[in-house]
Structures are given as structure tokens and as C-alpha cells.
Amino acid sequence: MIDYLKGQLVFKDPTFVIIDIQGVGYHVKVSLNTYSQIKDEEHIKLLTHLHIKEDAHTLYGFKEEMEKRLFLLLISISGVGPNTGLMILSSLSGGELESAIAQEDYKTIQRVKGVGAKTAQRIVLELKDKISKDHPQGAAAGSGGFIQQNSYLKAEALQALITLGFSKAVAEKNINAVLKKSGSEISLEELIKASLRST
């Protein structure tokens, strides 16, 4: 297994990064929380999980040990695949997810795209005993610098939401609704996260 990757960050997108390690470019899927923590680092280290299927070998990367641990717990649950796990960790910070599980607040988890009521309840039921009751990290990851250019912001957020499985029409509707409420002073990460939760 590939436990972590350490190399030069050559490309960064809200849904994936490319890390160059001695001339080999590794495509690694990341959550929005990891994306926001990478900022503009030239050299990065990501903890990784290699998911193997018959038709694909996919790398998932995490900036923090807690997020990787939560991801592995999520995908151990029947009905939660790695893409759904990443979607949950893009919509909720690790602290928010731990709080929701500890408090049996399955409705918060159910608000994530692609997670139904039964799956949300199963996540709470199966992970409650595995999640520490004292979860100090309650806040979402900090936002990157504010981006003022609305058209750039919308285009990047739209691409990210489409990559995450939204139709273009729904993605545009969610983005516009968020921008209408927040105005232009919102970071890309915040816009995507709010759009993921928008219904």
C-alpha cells in the first residue's frame, strides 16, 4: 500500500492534486478540507489511501491523520464508497462529522449529496462507538484568501461541483444562490462547501 506521498505540487484543483515525485505525476483525489489546507505549498506531503477496483486504482489524499481515519471508517460501512466518503469530508469538517456522529445527528450527514436517510443512520450507528466522545476540532478548516473575481470563482466552483457529480444546471443554481446570500467576498472553498449543502 502507498501510505503517503511527498513531492512537488504541480497542479491543484478543489477535487484533486497532481504530485510530482521523481518525474512521476501522481493524480490524487482530495476533499475540500484538504484542498483548503494545502494553500500554495510547493512541496507537500499527503497521507494516502489506494482504492483498488477491477477497472481502476485510485489514490485518495489527506492533509491530516484525523481526516484519513474518518475516511477509512466511512468506507468500511456498507453502501459508502470512497467518492461518497470524500463528498462527506468535503461537506463537513472532521470535527463537524465527529460531532454529528457523537450526537446522533444523522440529519446533518443526510444533507450531503448522495447520502440518504438510511445511509446517514447507518454511519451514526456503526461509527458512534468508534468516534471519540471528546472531539476538540469542532470548526471547519479555515478558508484560503478571498477571491474577488466572481466569474473566476463561479467557473472554478462549477467545475468542482460537476466533478463531484452535480448536473451543470443544479450546480449553477446552487452557486448563484450562495453568491446571492454572501456577495463576492467569499473564498472558493467556502463557495463550494456552501453549494454542496445547498438544496
N, C-alpha and C positions, 0 to 999 in steps of 0.2 A: 504493500500500500504506500501511497505518497502521503506522508503526514503533514508536510509543509513545503512551500516553495519560497525561495528567497532569490530575488534578482531585480532586474531593471524594469520599471513600469513603462511600457511603450505605448499603451493605449488604455483609456479609462472611459467607461460608459456606465450609466446608472445600473445596468444589469450584468455587465461582465467587464473583466480586465484582461489584458494580454501582458504576460510577464516574460521577458527575455532572460533565459538562463543559458549562458554559453552558446548563444546563437540559435537556440530552440525557443520558439514562441509558444507559451502555454496559454490556452484560452480557458479562463476560469470564471464561472458564474458566481456573482456576488449578490448579497442582499443590499438594499438601500442603506441600511445602517453601516455596513462595511464600506460601501462607496463613500459615505459622508465622512468616515474616519480616515480614509486614505489621503484625502485632500490632494496636494500636488507633490507628493513624495516621489523622488526619482528612483530610489531603491526601496522595495517593500518586501515584507515577509508576511505571507498569508498561511494560516493553518488550513489544511485542505481535507476534503473527503472525495475519494474517487468512486463514483457510482457506475457500476458495470451492468449493462443490459446487452442482449443479443446484438442489437443494432447500433449501440453507442457506448463509448466510455466518456463520461462527463465529469469534469473537475468542478467542485464547489469550494469557494474560498471564504475564510472568515478572519477578520482582524483580531477578534477576541476569543479566548478559550470558552467563555460562557456561551457565546453565540453558536460555536461549533457543537458544544454539548447539547444545547437545546435543539439544534437541527437534527442531530443523531437520535435524540429522544423522539422528536416528531415523526421522523421517517420510520421509526420502529413500530409505529401504530398502523394497523391495517386501514387502508384507504387514504393514507397520507404519503404521497410520493415526494421526491426531492423538490420538484418545482412548486408544489403546494407548500412544502416546508419553507422554501425560500420566500414565497409570497407572504406567508405569515410573518416571517422575520423582517420583511420589507415594510409591512403594515404596522407592526408593533415592535418596540424595542425589546431587548431581552428582559429588562426589568418589568415592562408592561405585561409581557406574556407570562412571566412568573407570577406576577400579582393576580392576573386573571385566573390562572390555574389554581393558585393557593386559595383564592376567594370563591372558587367555583362559578366564576363569571363567564359562562360559556357564550353569552350573547356578544361580548366584546370580540371573542375569537370568531364567532359566526359572521361578523361584519366583513371579514376578509373575503375577497373574491374567490369563489371556488370552494369555500368551506360551508357545508350545510349544517343544519342543527345537530344531526346525529354524529357527524364527524367532530364537531366542536365539543359535544358532550363526551365523546369517546376520548378526546385529547385530555379533557379535565379529569375524567375518571381514571385513565391509565397513568397519567403523569403526576397526579396530585401528591402521591406518596414519594415520588422521586424528586420533586421540587422542594428545595429548602424553604422552610416557613419564613425565615428571615431573609428577605431579598433587598439588600441595600440599594441596588441600582434600580430606582423607580422611574428615572427620567429618560426620555428618548435621547438618542445621540444628538450632539449639538449640530447646528446647521453650518454649512460652509458659508462663504461670503455671499452677500446679497447680490443678485444679478438684476440689473435694471431693464435689460433689453427684453421686452415682452415677447417679440417674435422668436428670438433665440430660445427663450425659456419654454414657450409653448411647443416649439418644434422638438426640442430635446425631451420634454416630458411626454409628448405624444408618441415618439419613437419608443421610449421606455415602456409605456403602458401597452403599446401594441405588441412589443416583445414579450411582455408578461401575460399576454393572452386576451387583452381587451380588443373589441372591434374598434375601428377608427372612429365611428360615429359616437359610441359610448365614451371613448377616451376624450374626444374633443368636448363633449358635453360636460364631463366631469371637470376637465381642466378649466373650461370657461366659468363654471360655477364657482370653483375655488378662487380663481383670479378676481371674479366679481366681488367676492367677500373680502379678500385680502389686499387687493390692489397690486401694484407692481413690486412692492418691497417684500418679496418672498424668495427664498432660495430654491434652487432646482429640486433639492432633496425634499424640502418641505412641500413643494407643489406636488411632486409625485406621491408622497406619502398621503397628503390630504385627498388627492384624486383617487387613490386606492380605496380610501374609506368612504368616498362619496357614493351615494346610491341613487 
